[in-house]
Amino acid sequence: MKKLILTLAIAMSAMIGTAQDGLARWIDTDSVDTFISIYNSSRDVRVVIADTIYKSVLINGEPRVGVYSFVLNQSLIQGEMFIQKSATYNLYDFYVDLVQYSDGTIYRASRHEKPIGPIDYDKY
C-alpha cells in the first residue's frame, strides 16, 4: 500500500510541478529501493540528469560522494552528489551548481542550499 501511495504521489508531482526540485527517479527492486533527487536544476534537464546518474554512475560504476560533471544535450552540468545508504534503500541527492548551455548562457539556482558534509536524514 505504501508503494502505491508513493507511486501516485510521484505521478501527481510529475503532472503538476515539472520544475519542482526533489525526487526525479525511483527504482523499485525487491531488496533495495533507489531514490535519485535533483536540486537546483532547470526543469529541462532535471530528468535527464537523473537518468544519466542512474545509467552512468549507479549501473556502470561505484557511486561516490563528490563533484560530478556531465555533458548532456550539448550542455555542461556540474554539481555535487550526496549519498545515504541503508539496508532497504539508497538515496542519491544531486545538487546542481551550474548548467552551461551550448549557446553560452548559464543557469544557476540556489533554491536549496547544499548540505555541509554528510546529510543526516534522521533530522527530517
Secondary structure, DSSP 8 states (H G I E B T S, - for coil): -HHHHHHHHHHHHHHH-TT--EEEEEE--SS-EEEEEEES--TTTHHHHHHHIIIIIIITS---SEEEEEEETTEEEEEEEEEEE-SSEEEEEEEEEEEE-TTS-EE---SS---SSS--GGG-
